[in-house]
Amino acid sequence: MATLSTSVIGLIDLYKSQNGNGQIIPVIEMLSEMNPILDDAMAVECNQGTTHKHAIRTGLPTVTWGKLYKGTPQSKSRRAQVEDTTGFVEGLSSVDTRLLKLSGNEGAVRLAEATSYLESMSQEVATKIFYGNSAADPDQFMGLSPRYNDLSAANGNNIIDAGGTGIDNTSIWFVTWGDMQTQLLYPKGTQAGVQREDMGKQRVLDDEGNPYWAMEEMFTWNIGLAVKDWRYNVRIANIDVSDLIAGSLNLYTFMRKAYYKMYGRRVPNGKSCIYLNSDCMEALDALATNAGAVDNFVRLTPKEIEGKSVLTYRGIPLRETDALLNTEARVV
């Protein structure tokens, strides 16, 4: 016996999208999230196919004090080549042509469905920017967390340990976007961002093998991430969410430590932003509104950036994002 499908729009879905006069009504996007990282990031084209190679200087040449009638020892710098990969996320919207005729407004129905796909893709990509791991899943690209996940690694100096030991941890990220810092990638010969292709009227089969006609749209997003200079990013890891909510964790101590680990503080370059979730934002705000005179916090200050009023920490805008989880394992 055939079962109700959860992968295509049905009459019930159409009914929920109409008012009593059969008109399409706006959908309240209860599942939408804040993903400002997609607004801040810059994207560059890969220099070879679906991968991007860049060289990192790992050592400087040696120099010596000279003497008359003495030669100069030869030396050279050392380089390492890094290759970052891209992946793609896609979705296929399929709406029965008979359902579209019943709706009385084909364009509105398809637009409403397309909007949901765009939101779903933005959530997926924003999450993978932080947590994507191509070592665990080759279809994904390598996000930030797997790159800053070892306190003893070469870039461990740019990981601040906030002391959390359980599995209810979160992170705050200081990220600098720029040509020589961190950037998103898209394959050579393609375009950045979501690509929408109207596939038109297609003959498709139901789950019993019987044909019907549907209007289809394909949504594709090719994307990757490259960290060219890890010194420009800092991760405050192991933030215990329970202590955070209880008010027993002073985030400003770790914010200060992270700020002074940022190479961009000494060599300003690119666009720096701080990413944190709602719990961390609320904790900082609670400390920022403390009017007591017994502390010396450098508090959050409002600033207008690109026509919008945002809170900043030492001039760096704070970006509240739903992509950062409260269930991170401890970084060791």
Summary of the structure (lengths in Angstrom):
residues: 332
radius of gyration: 25.0
end to end distance: 52.5
largest distance: 97.9
contacts: 954
relative contact order: 0.18
helix: 25%
strand: 33%
